[in-house]
Amino acid sequence: MLAESTEALVDIGDTRLHIVERGHGYPLIILHGGPGLDHHMFGDYLDPLTDEFRLILVDQRAQGLSTDCPVETWTLRQMAADVIALARALGLARYAVLGHSYGSFVALQNAVDFPGHAAQTIVSCGVPSARYLTAVDQNLAAFAPIELREQVTTSWAREREVSSPAQVADLLHDQQPFHFASPNDARIAEYERRSAGAVFSPRVLRHFARAEYGGIEVEDRLELVPQPVLLLAGRHDRTCVPAAAEAMNVKIPHAEMAIFEHSGHMTFVEENERYLAIVREFLSRHRAGSPKN
């Protein structure tokens, strides 16, 4: 069951971001994946944290119920800057950022472009460079059964021409088996039920699918990140491979890493209790102090 929540459209200068807030306490800005999705991606899976943390779930620029804005502003760098503008608009003096999948790209870009502005950063199933995404084709070629491999392959091709929210929903449904460690995981249907209600943005997905998903290239700047960074990775993630987290763990000065041995790309679903426990412990340990130098 979803925790009690409030919603708002927050003016960040050139556009307005729709946010949903749940809980009270230390602020945690949460960035969804996609692009083209919204905060419903997390369903109620993070809600147990609301006893201690103020979850601020963001519909990122031009997505969900956020205000439309010029396509030239749909970039990783701008979305990373939006996090700073949102925190200022909300009057947050100290806060953490959690991004999952594409949201983790935004969180990483935020960390290197604005070092130390977030007191802590959580990179959930992410990569620091597009070079790690070359593994996707290899993993797809080995994906079985073959009928699901063909289903996923076709769904990715449809992203470049998607034109309606219903079409986004359909292709996401077709992709889910690839994102779970077990393609026949019974929890896929449960996840779709618990994350229902999304306002999908076909224009945004189509734009990024045609532009190689915006690119993420921050690997050579990871040493500049001063805040504690938690890296979360699924051992069987076929999209954001654990080798990427391992590389970031070496390069980020104050990084720590957790590998979910029984998960694919949907760590917060597949190993929910452990995911929540690790996030909670990390934030609780670091929220009162300053980043180590």
C-alpha positions as CSV (number, residue, x, y, z in Angstrom):
1,M,0.0,0.0,0.0
2,L,1.3,3.5,-0.9
3,A,2.3,5.7,2.0
4,E,0.3,8.9,2.4
5,S,1.6,11.4,-0.1
6,T,1.4,15.0,-1.3
7,E,1.9,16.3,-4.8
8,A,3.2,19.6,-6.2
9,L,4.4,21.4,-9.4
10,V,7.6,23.1,-8.4
11,D,8.9,26.0,-10.5
12,I,12.6,25.6,-11.2
13,G,13.1,28.5,-13.5
14,D,12.5,27.4,-17.1
15,T,10.0,24.7,-16.3
16,R,8.0,23.0,-13.5
17,L,8.7,19.6,-12.1
18,H,6.0,17.4,-10.7
19,I,7.0,15.8,-7.4
20,V,5.3,13.4,-5.0
21,E,6.4,13.5,-1.4
22,R,6.0,10.7,1.1
23,G,7.2,10.6,4.7
24,H,9.2,13.0,6.9
25,G,12.7,13.4,7.9
26,Y,16.0,13.5,6.0
27,P,15.2,14.4,2.3
28,L,16.0,11.9,-0.4
29,I,15.4,13.1,-4.0
30,I,14.5,10.1,-6.2
31,L,15.1,10.0,-9.9
32,H,13.2,7.5,-12.1
33,G,14.6,5.6,-15.1
34,G,13.5,5.6,-18.7
35,P,13.6,8.1,-20.3
36,G,9.9,8.6,-20.8
37,L,8.7,7.1,-17.5
38,D,7.7,8.8,-14.2
39,H,7.9,8.3,-10.5
40,H,5.4,5.4,-10.6
41,M,8.4,3.3,-11.7
42,F,9.2,2.8,-8.0
43,G,5.7,1.9,-7.0
44,D,5.5,1.5,-3.2
45,Y,8.8,-0.4,-3.0
46,L,10.7,2.4,-1.3
47,D,7.8,3.4,1.1
48,P,9.2,1.5,4.1
49,L,11.8,4.3,4.2
50,T,9.2,6.9,4.9
51,D,9.4,6.3,8.7
52,E,12.8,8.0,8.7
53,F,13.2,9.8,5.3
54,R,11.3,12.4,3.3
55,L,11.0,10.7,-0.1
56,I,10.8,13.3,-3.0
57,L,9.9,11.4,-6.1
58,V,10.5,13.5,-9.2
59,D,8.9,13.3,-12.6
60,Q,11.9,14.5,-14.5
61,R,12.0,17.2,-17.1
62,A,9.1,16.9,-19.7
63,Q,8.1,13.6,-18.2
64,G,5.1,12.4,-16.2
65,L,3.1,15.4,-15.0
66,S,6.0,17.8,-15.2
67,T,5.5,20.7,-17.6
68,D,6.5,20.3,-21.2
69,C,9.6,22.3,-22.2
70,P,11.8,22.7,-25.3
71,V,13.3,19.6,-26.7
72,E,16.8,21.1,-26.7
73,T,16.7,21.1,-22.9
74,W,16.2,17.4,-22.7
75,T,19.8,16.5,-21.8
76,L,21.6,14.7,-19.0
77,R,23.4,17.9,-18.0
78,Q,20.1,19.8,-17.8
79,M,18.4,17.1,-15.8
80,A,21.4,17.0,-13.4
81,A,21.1,20.8,-13.0
82,D,17.4,20.4,-12.4
83,V,18.2,18.5,-9.2
84,I,20.0,21.5,-7.9
85,A,17.2,23.9,-8.9
86,L,14.6,21.6,-7.3
87,A,16.5,21.4,-4.0
88,R,16.8,25.2,-3.9
89,A,13.2,25.7,-4.7
90,L,12.3,23.3,-1.9
91,G,14.7,25.0,0.5
92,L,16.7,21.9,1.2
93,A,19.9,22.6,3.0
94,R,21.1,19.0,3.1
95,Y,19.8,16.1,1.1
96,A,20.7,12.9,-0.7
97,V,20.0,11.8,-4.3
98,L,19.0,8.3,-5.5
99,G,18.8,7.5,-9.2
100,H,17.9,4.2,-10.7
101,S,18.8,3.1,-14.2
102,Y,18.6,6.2,-16.4
103,G,17.9,8.1,-13.2
104,S,21.3,6.9,-12.0
105,F,22.9,8.6,-15.0
106,V,21.3,11.8,-13.9
107,A,22.5,11.3,-10.3
108,L,26.1,10.6,-11.5
109,Q,26.0,13.7,-13.8
110,N,24.8,15.7,-10.9
111,A,27.6,14.5,-8.7
112,V,30.4,15.4,-11.1
113,D,28.9,18.7,-12.3
114,F,28.0,19.9,-8.8
115,P,30.4,18.2,-6.5
116,G,29.2,18.1,-2.9
117,H,25.8,19.7,-3.5
118,A,24.1,16.5,-2.6
119,A,25.4,15.3,0.7
120,Q,25.1,11.7,-0.5
121,T,24.5,10.1,-3.9
122,I,23.1,6.6,-4.5
123,V,23.7,5.1,-7.9
124,S,21.3,2.3,-8.4
125,C,22.1,0.1,-11.5
126,G,24.1,2.7,-13.4
127,V,27.2,3.1,-15.6
128,P,29.7,6.0,-15.8
129,S,30.2,5.6,-19.5
130,A,28.2,4.4,-22.5
131,R,31.1,2.0,-23.3
132,Y,29.6,-0.3,-20.6
133,L,26.3,-0.5,-22.5
134,T,28.0,-2.4,-25.3
135,A,27.4,-5.5,-23.1
136,V,23.7,-5.2,-23.7
137,D,23.9,-6.6,-27.3
138,Q,26.0,-9.5,-26.0
139,N,23.6,-10.2,-23.2
140,L,20.7,-10.0,-25.5
141,A,22.3,-12.5,-28.0
142,A,22.6,-15.0,-25.1
143,F,19.1,-14.2,-23.6
144,A,16.8,-17.2,-23.5
145,P,14.2,-18.4,-24.3
146,I,14.5,-17.3,-27.9
147,E,10.9,-16.1,-28.1
148,L,11.6,-13.6,-25.2
149,R,14.8,-12.6,-26.9
150,E,12.8,-11.7,-30.0
151,Q,10.2,-10.0,-28.0
152,V,12.8,-7.7,-26.3
153,T,14.6,-7.0,-29.5
154,T,11.4,-5.9,-31.2
155,S,10.4,-3.7,-28.3
156,W,13.7,-1.8,-28.4
157,A,13.2,-1.2,-32.1
158,R,9.7,0.2,-31.4
159,E,11.1,2.8,-29.0
160,R,12.4,4.9,-32.0
161,E,8.8,5.2,-33.4
162,V,6.7,5.1,-30.3
163,S,3.8,7.6,-30.4
164,S,1.4,7.0,-27.6
165,P,1.5,6.3,-23.8
166,A,-0.2,2.9,-24.5
167,Q,2.6,2.0,-26.9
168,V,5.2,2.9,-24.2
169,A,3.3,0.7,-21.7
170,D,3.3,-2.2,-24.2
171,L,7.0,-2.1,-25.0
172,L,7.9,-1.8,-21.3
173,H,5.8,-4.9,-20.6
174,D,7.7,-6.7,-23.4
175,Q,11.1,-5.7,-21.9
176,Q,10.5,-6.6,-18.3
177,P,11.8,-10.3,-18.6
178,F,15.2,-8.9,-19.7
179,H,15.4,-6.8,-16.6
180,F,14.8,-9.5,-14.0
181,A,17.5,-12.1,-13.2
182,S,14.9,-14.8,-14.1
183,P,12.9,-13.9,-17.2
184,N,10.0,-15.9,-15.9
185,D,10.0,-14.3,-12.4
186,A,6.5,-14.3,-11.0
187,R,7.1,-10.9,-9.5
188,I,7.1,-9.2,-12.9
189,A,3.3,-9.2,-12.8
190,E,3.3,-8.0,-9.2
191,Y,5.7,-5.2,-10.1
192,E,3.5,-4.1,-13.0
193,R,0.5,-4.0,-10.7
194,R,2.4,-2.1,-7.9
195,S,3.8,0.5,-10.4
196,A,0.6,1.1,-12.3
197,G,-0.6,4.6,-13.0
198,A,2.4,6.1,-14.8
199,V,2.0,9.0,-17.2
200,F,4.3,7.9,-20.0
201,S,6.0,10.4,-22.3
202,P,6.4,8.9,-25.8
203,R,8.0,12.0,-27.2
204,V,10.8,11.9,-24.6
205,L,11.4,8.1,-25.1
206,R,11.4,8.5,-28.9
207,H,13.8,11.4,-28.7
208,F,16.3,9.6,-26.5
209,A,16.0,6.3,-28.4
210,R,17.1,8.2,-31.5
211,A,19.9,9.9,-29.7
212,E,21.5,6.9,-28.1
213,Y,19.8,7.7,-24.8
214,G,21.6,10.9,-24.2
215,G,25.0,9.4,-23.5
216,I,26.7,9.2,-20.2
217,E,30.4,10.1,-20.1
218,V,31.7,11.0,-16.6
219,E,34.2,8.2,-16.0
220,D,37.2,10.6,-16.2
221,R,35.7,12.9,-13.6
222,L,34.6,10.5,-10.9
223,E,37.7,11.4,-8.8
224,L,36.2,14.9,-8.3
225,V,33.1,13.6,-6.4
226,P,33.7,14.4,-2.7
227,Q,30.5,13.1,-1.1
228,P,29.9,9.5,0.0
229,V,28.5,7.4,-2.9
230,L,26.6,4.2,-2.6
231,L,26.8,1.9,-5.7
232,L,24.1,-0.7,-6.0
233,A,24.3,-3.4,-8.7
234,G,22.6,-6.6,-9.7
235,R,24.9,-9.5,-10.4
236,H,22.7,-10.6,-13.3
237,D,22.0,-7.1,-14.7
238,R,22.1,-7.4,-18.5
239,T,21.8,-3.6,-19.0
240,C,24.0,-1.9,-16.4
241,V,26.5,-4.6,-15.8
242,P,28.1,-5.0,-12.4
243,A,31.6,-4.3,-13.9
244,A,30.5,-0.7,-14.2
245,A,29.8,-0.4,-10.5
246,E,33.1,-2.1,-9.7
247,A,35.0,0.4,-11.8
248,M,33.2,3.3,-10.2
249,N,34.0,1.9,-6.8
250,V,37.7,2.1,-7.6
251,K,37.5,5.7,-8.9
252,I,35.1,7.5,-6.6
253,P,37.1,8.5,-3.5
254,H,34.3,7.8,-0.9
255,A,32.4,5.0,-2.7
256,E,31.0,1.8,-1.2
257,M,29.3,-0.9,-3.2
258,A,26.7,-3.6,-2.7
259,I,26.1,-6.3,-5.3
260,F,22.8,-8.1,-5.2
261,E,23.6,-11.7,-6.0
262,H,20.1,-12.7,-6.9
263,S,19.0,-9.7,-9.0
264,G,19.1,-8.4,-12.5
265,H,18.3,-4.7,-13.2
266,M,15.4,-4.5,-10.8
267,T,17.3,-4.7,-7.6
268,F,14.8,-2.7,-5.5
269,V,12.1,-5.3,-6.5
270,E,14.1,-8.5,-6.6
271,E,15.8,-8.1,-3.3
272,N,13.6,-5.4,-1.7
273,E,14.3,-6.0,1.9
274,R,18.1,-6.0,1.5
275,Y,17.9,-3.0,-0.9
276,L,16.0,-1.0,1.7
277,A,18.3,-2.0,4.5
278,I,21.4,-1.0,2.7
279,V,20.0,2.4,1.6
280,R,18.8,3.0,5.1
281,E,22.1,2.2,6.8
282,F,24.1,4.2,4.3
283,L,22.0,7.3,4.7
284,S,21.7,7.0,8.5
285,R,25.5,6.6,8.8
286,H,26.3,9.7,6.6
287,R,23.4,12.1,7.0
288,A,24.6,13.8,10.2
289,G,28.2,14.4,9.2
290,S,30.2,16.0,6.4
291,P,31.9,14.1,3.5
292,K,35.3,12.9,4.4
293,N,38.2,14.7,2.8
